[in-house]
């Protein structure tokens, strides 16, 4: 890296507060969160991960609750589903909601759909181009459509001749997902059953972004795209290592390193060292350094604050991993565990479930970090659980 000055040295508590401020946790929650507040969260974090697990609530709603408190979830749905959209869906970190301005920056991923997408998508693109073409034509003519609606439309328009086509509906779904990965098809939103509603990008992206997004020649080149993605990541981190910055958008080292170097050269990123970290770090020049953070939040296990596990361990001393896919006898903390943020520390793990039939937010297990769990901590957690239960339309909190 080209740098004429000594790196900035940050203590671990300062780095922790910078990280929390960058993720929007240094602001007080608004009294009546509205559209502007939801937009502010999107602008702050840059990516909101989507996940289908609905044990508490769909994951994309939780980061907004964690930062805003009780809000109307319909605001997120409208931002995603109603033109002019404030967020669109694509593979950013994982399946994610991103601002429309970010979508064309991921063109490098779209162009590599044939080689980087999962096996079924690659096979259908390679072995059944006629199916891919038929699916794209149907979405362009009739979209938005769910995969089930598309299958019904194709059955009407192109009745299956097994001898000629040799296709089945799993191939149609894979064709849809290939087209989504390649950017030829987008999502105009989700149904109540969490099904994507596929449409061509011209029907999804707001007018101000369509030229850049729809004309491949107008999209930023890879070098500029990587630079802008790393800058978004750095702003959302406040301070982080190369691994932190590139993991945000799942960039490879060879994609991220020149971008980081460029941002250091122009002063956007400042080299830093952090107490207890063993890797070089980078501080965004506009990162806030609050003297105190008074946050209180239950975090989605897919919250961007805790995506990068090494960072979570280094900054918060909190060793966090998902146990959803761990066999039940081997789970340590539970199935759907939400970290509990209090002040500037992650102080507990809470395994939650929305028992909608009984109207109860079930607390299946709470595990406090060493030295935490006193009367005040327990009171704060109970208040946050009660707030969440009310937001979810549940009457009570119970075991």
N, C-alpha and C positions, 0 to 999 in steps of 0.2 A: 504494500500500500504506500502511496505517496503521501507523506505527512511530515511537515517540518516541525511540529510541536510535540511536546510530551503528551501522552494520553491523559485524559481527565480521570482521576481516581474517585470512585464512588464507594461509600460504605454500603453494606448490604441493606440496612434500613432505608437509606436514601434511594437505592435502586428499586426497592420494593414499592416505595411511594410513587416513584416515577412510573413504574409499570401500572400501578392502579389508576393513576391519573390519566395515563394514555388510553386506558380502557374505559374511562368514563366513570370511575368509582369515587373520584374526589368531589364530584358535584352533588349537592343535595337533591333528593328526589323532588320532582314537581308535585304540587298539590293535586292538580287535575291534568294528568298527562294527555297530550293531544298529538295531532299529526306532526307538528314541528318537533316534539320531543322524540317521537319514533324516528323521524328523519335524522335527528342529532345522533342517536345511537348508531344508525347505519353509517353516518359520516365518520363517526369516531372509530368504530371497530373495523369497518371496511368489508367484512365478511360475516355472515351469520350462517352457521352450519345447520343443515337440515338432517333430521333422522326420523325414521318411521316409528320408533318405539314410543308408545303412548301410555306408559305406566303412570306418569304424573300428568303430563300434557305434552303435546308435540314439542320437540326440543327447540324449534325455531322461535317459539314464543317466550321461552325462559330468559334468554339474555336481555330482553326488553324489560321483563318484570324485575330482574336482578338490579337493573340500573334505574328504573323509573318507579318501581312499586306497582300497585294495582292500576292497570290500564285496560282499555278496550282491545281485546285481541283482534277484533275486526279491523283495527287500524293497520295491522301487519298484513292481513288478508287483502285489504284494499290496495296497499302499497305494492303488493305482488300481482294482484288480479285485475285491477281497474286502470285503464289508460287515463292519463299518461303514467306509466308504471314508475315507481321510485326504486324498485328492486326487480331483478330478473334472476332466473335460476341457471346455474351452470356448475361444472366441476371446477371449483376454485381451490378450496382446501380439500373438502370432500364435496358431496352434493351441497350446494350453498346458495344463499341469496347474496347478490352483489349489486351495487349501483349500476345502472345501464352504461355508464362511462367506463366501467371496468371490463365489460363483456368483450369489446374488440381487442383489449390487451391480451386476451387469452387465445388469440388466433393461432399462436404457435402450437397450442394443445389441440385445437380443432384440426389443424393440418396434419397432425400425426395420428388421427383416429384409426387409420388402418393398421398402424404398427403398435400404438400404445394402449388402445382400448382393450377391454377384456375379450377373452377368446371367442365367445359367441358372437360378439359384434364384429370381430375381425373375420370370422368364418362367413357370416352372411354377406359381408361386403365383398369378400373374395369369391365365394362360390355361388352366390345368388344375386348378382347385380340387378336382375330383372325384378326381383322382389323389392329391393331398395328403391328402384326407380318408381315402381307402382305405389309404394307407401308414400314416397315424397310427393308424387302427383296427387294422391288422395288427400294428404294433409293440406297441400296448397289449395286444392279445390274446395274442401269441406271444413277445414280446421276452424276453431279448436276442436280436437277430438281426443278422448281417452283411448287407450289401446283397445279396450273392448268395443268402443264405438267405431274405431277404425276397422277392426276385424269384421264387424257387421256390415260396414259400408263396402269393404272389399268383397265380402261374400255376395253382396248384391251386384256390384259393378263388374267384378272379375270372379265369377264362380270357379271354384277350384277344380281343375282337371289334374288329378294326381299324376297321370302319365306325362302330361306336358309340363306342369309347374313343379310337381314334387315338393310343394311347400306345406308348412303347417303354421299354426298361429304362434308357436314359440319363435319361428323364424321372423314373423311379422314384428313381434315385440323386440327381437334383437335388431331388426332393421331400424325400428324407431329409435332405439337407444344408440345405434351407430350414427344415425342422422343427428340426434341430439348432441352427441359427443363432437361430431364434425362441424356443428354450428349451422347446418342446413335446416334444422328444425329447432325450435325453441319451446319453452313452456309458457303458456299464458296464465298459468295458475294451477291450483290443485283442487280436487273435489273434496267433499267431506270424508270420503273414504281414502284420501291421500293419494289419489291417482293423478298423475300429470295430465294436463290438457294440452296436447301438442298442437303447435301452430308454427307457421313459417315466421322467421324473425321480423319480417316487414309488418306483421300484425301484432307484434309484441313490443318491440323497442320504441321508445318515444321518438317523435319526429326529429328532434335536435341531434340524436345519435345515429340516425339511420344511415346517413351517407357514409360515415366512418365505419359503421358496423357492417353494412351490407355490401360495400364495394371493397373487396380484398385489397385492391391497389391503394385504397385510402387509409387502410389500417396502419398503425405504427409498425415499423420494422421490429424485428426481434430485440435488437439491442435497446431501442427506446422503450419497448414494452417491458422488458425485464427491469429496466431502470425505474420505470413508473410503478411497477408492482412492488419492487423492493422499497421504494419510498413510501408507498401505502403501508406496507408491513412495518417499516421503521417508525412511522408516525403512530401506528397502533400499538407498538411495543414500548415506545419511549426510549428504552435501551435494551439491547439484545445482542447475542452473538450471531455469527454468520448462520449457524444452524437454526437459530430462532427466526431470523429474517427470511431465510429461504423456505422454511417449513410452512409459513403462513399460506403461501400459494403453491406449495409442493414443487418448488423449483429445484433443479439439479445444481450441484456446485459450480459447474462450468457455465451455467446460466446466471447464477447469482453473483459470483465473485467479480466479474468485470463491472456489473451494475453497482456493487458496493464500492468498488474502487472509484468509479466515476462520481458517486455521491460524496465520498470523502474528499476527492479533489476539488469539488465545487463548494465544500463547506456544509452541505446538507447533513452529513453524518460526521460526528466527531469521535475519533478513536477513544476508547475508555477501558479502564480496568475496574473490576468490581471485587470487593472483598470476598474471598472464599471461592471465586470463580477461577478456573484454570484455562480459560480461553479468552482471546481478545474480544472485546465488545464494542458496540457502536451506539452512541447517544445521538438521537435526533436533535438538531439544533433548536427546535421549537418545543422540546419536551418540557413539560411543567415539572417543577420540583416542590411540591407542597410540603410544608413543615409538618403537617399532620393530615391523616386521612381518617374520617369517621364513618366508614362504610359499614353496612350490614346487609348481607345478601346471601341467599341460597343460590348456588351456581349450577346450571346445567352441567352434566358431565361432559357435554360437548361445547362448553363456553370457551371462547377464544382466549380467555385469561389463562386457561390451564391446558391448552392444546399440547404444548411442547413440554413433555414430562421432565426432561433434564432441567429446563428453565424453572418449572414449578418447584422442583426439589431445591435448586440453587437459590432462588429468590425467596421462597416461603418456607423452606425446610419441610416441605409437604410431599411425601412420596405417594403419588396418586396414579392409579390405573383403573381402567374399566374392567368390571367383573361380569358384565352382561353375558359374555361368551365363555365364562369360566363355569365348569360344572358346579352345581350348588354345594356339594360337600366340600369343595375346595375354596369357596369364597371366604374372604376374610371380613369384609365390611358389608356385603350385601349385593343385591342385584342392580338396583338403580340408585346409585349413591350420589348425592349432591354435596359438594364441599360447602362448608359454611364459613363465609367471610365476615369477620368482626373487626372493626378498626382497620388495621393494615395487615392482619394475620388471617391465615386459614386455620381455623381452630377446631373444626370437627368435620365428621362425615356422617351424613344422614341418609339412611336408606328409606325412600318414600314410595308410597303407592296411593293413587287416587281411587278410593272405593266409592265409585259413583252410585252404585245401588244403595249403599248405606248412607251416602252423603258425608263421608268421613275421609279426611286425609290421614292415612295410616303411616305412623312412624314405626317402621319395622325394626330399626336398630339405629342407635346413635353411638358413635365412637369419637371420644374427645382426644385431642392431641395431649401429649404429656404436659402437665401443669395447667391444663385448661379444664373447664367444666364446673367452675364454682357457681355460687348462687346467681351472680350477675350474668355470667355466660348463659346459664340455663334459662334465665328470664328473657334475655335477648333472643335466644333461639325460639322459645315458645311464642314470643310476640311475632317473630318473622313467620313462623309456621301458621299462626292464626291469620296473618295478613295474606299468606299464600292460599290458605283454605278458602277465605272469603273471595279472593280473586277467581278461584276455580269454581265457585258456586257450591262449595261444600259447607256443610253446617258446622262441622266440628273437626278437632284434631284428636286422634286417639292411636292406641297401639294396635 
